[in-house]
Amino acid sequence: MSKLTAAIVAAAGAGHRFGANYPKALIKLVDKTLVEHAVDALLPVTDLIIVTAPAGYEEKFQELLLDKAKVITGGILRSDSVRIALQQIPTEYENVLVHDAARAIASTELAKRVIKELDSESAVIPVIEVVDTIKAIDNAGFVQSTLDRTTLKSVQTPQGFKFELLKKAHSTNLDATDDAALVEKLGEKVKTIPGENRALKITNPQDLQTALRLLYPNDISALQVGIGTDTHAFSKNKDRKLWLAGLLWENEIGVDGHSDGDVAIHAICDALLSAANLGDLGSNFGVNDPKYADASGERLLKECLAKLTTANLKIENVSVQIIANKPKIAARRKEAIETISKHLNGAVVSVSATSTDGLGFTGEGKGISAIASALVSKV
């Protein structure tokens, strides 16, 4: 049984340096806010995400994040926010990541490496080399000393800890600029691993431009966006299996359709084909073609990927939102992300779900819908 990992995303900072009168985490970077970027990167490798939002913005944050994360009110100081969030994590969790929403584009791979180190360590932080000469300055502005930069590192997030150790560190009620500092004060060892340029802290408009170049190293004009949707009604055939987001859902009635009826996969395929200007799902895998009868979502994804590869296009990001009363996606979201990403050759994937409060086709429990977006670039 895998160890449960929770993540805390500190997102209660202000956006004053951007000239904004709202939280920095709500500033947009291309298609998503900073907090959405941060949460989406953690989704594939965590089982629970808690986001600390500024007072008065909780509803806005939850509206953006849907069921991807639990939004709570943060504290005045960063350490206060983390301390409050720790109280929301069930006792069965073993690992906790603490991440800053300001480091919005830190990769999923970085989080994965931090978690892997927690198999043998109690505290793990990513660091990068200090390339500038660092001097200590007195209050009058004069140099006191020049520090030996060979022993200095710049610290990033996400930082990883054993849950019990982090709770103990925060029980002191002290404040620190990062959680590792509190762990160090307990006399515990903190392991460092190589960080990455993508985990830069976004604090001003110039950082936003740097993040954009790191997120999409290709010319921004080479990016192409597509949208896809799909809807299927629940079958009257009680033996019809339900396939959704690439997964088989046992003990759930499936939906009618020419293929396996996986609305999430179909919406993703539609979005990918749209972004690539290669038609749509129907024109590529039409119901009149018998070879696609009962075709699996895996097959459709792989064929879409092949078409994009032939067109010299690379998948930058795929996001799908499932609209349904059932099944509940949260418990298997991580599995769904991993499955879809695997079939798309490791592409970055985001999966979310929502209901319509009893309204309309899906709200009345008649079927399932999905809407997807895809971002692709020229190779």
GIFEN-V14871 format. One record per backbone hydrogen bond with DSSP energy under -1.0 kcal/mol. CO is the residue of the C=O (numbers start at 1). NH is the residue of the N-H. If there is no record, write none. Layout:
# GIFEN-V14871
((CO | NH) (CO | NH))
This chain:
# GIFEN-V14871
((4 | 94) (4 | 95) (5 | 47) (6 | 97) (7 | 50) (8 | 99) (9 | 52) (10 | 101) (13 | 24) (15 | 18) (15 | 20) (16 | 19) (23 | 26) (24 | 27) (25 | 35) (27 | 34) (29 | 32) (32 | 29) (33 | 37) (34 | 38) (35 | 39) (36 | 40) (37 | 41) (38 | 42) (39 | 43) (42 | 45) (48 | 7) (49 | 70) (50 | 9) (51 | 72) (52 | 11) (53 | 74) (54 | 57) (57 | 61) (58 | 62) (59 | 63) (60 | 64) (61 | 65) (62 | 66) (65 | 68) (70 | 51) (72 | 53) (77 | 81) (78 | 82) (79 | 83) (80 | 84) (81 | 85) (82 | 86) (85 | 88) (86 | 89) (90 | 93) (94 | 163) (95 | 6) (96 | 161) (97 | 8) (98 | 159) (99 | 10) (100 | 103) (102 | 202) (103 | 106) (107 | 111) (108 | 112) (109 | 113) (110 | 114) (111 | 115) (112 | 116) (113 | 117) (114 | 118) (116 | 119) (117 | 120) (117 | 121) (122 | 162) (123 | 191) (124 | 160) (125 | 193) (126 | 156) (127 | 195) (128 | 154) (134 | 147) (136 | 144) (136 | 145) (138 | 141) (142 | 138) (145 | 136) (147 | 149) (148 | 151) (149 | 152) (154 | 128) (159 | 98) (160 | 124) (161 | 96) (162 | 166) (163 | 167) (164 | 168) (165 | 169) (166 | 170) (167 | 171) (170 | 173) (179 | 183) (180 | 184) (181 | 185) (183 | 186) (183 | 188) (184 | 187) (191 | 125) (193 | 127) (196 | 199) (197 | 200) (204 | 208) (205 | 209) (206 | 210) (207 | 211) (208 | 212) (209 | 213) (210 | 214) (211 | 215) (212 | 216) (219 | 222) (220 | 223) (224 | 376) (226 | 374) (228 | 372) (230 | 370) (232 | 368) (233 | 256) (237 | 240) (240 | 254) (242 | 249) (244 | 247) (247 | 244) (249 | 252) (254 | 235) (258 | 294) (261 | 263) (262 | 266) (263 | 267) (264 | 268) (265 | 269) (266 | 270) (267 | 271) (268 | 272) (269 | 273) (270 | 274) (271 | 275) (272 | 276) (273 | 278) (274 | 277) (280 | 284) (281 | 285) (286 | 289) (289 | 292) (290 | 293) (292 | 295) (295 | 260) (296 | 300) (297 | 301) (298 | 302) (299 | 303) (300 | 304) (301 | 305) (302 | 306) (303 | 307) (304 | 308) (305 | 309) (306 | 310) (307 | 311) (308 | 313) (309 | 312) (312 | 379) (314 | 377) (317 | 375) (318 | 350) (319 | 373) (320 | 352) (321 | 371) (322 | 354) (323 | 369) (329 | 332) (332 | 336) (333 | 337) (334 | 338) (335 | 339) (336 | 340) (337 | 341) (338 | 342) (339 | 343) (340 | 344) (341 | 346) (342 | 345) (348 | 318) (350 | 320) (352 | 322) (354 | 324) (356 | 359) (359 | 363) (360 | 364) (361 | 366) (362 | 365) (366 | 234) (368 | 232) (369 | 323) (370 | 230) (371 | 321) (372 | 228) (373 | 319) (374 | 226) (375 | 316) (375 | 317) (376 | 224) (377 | 314))
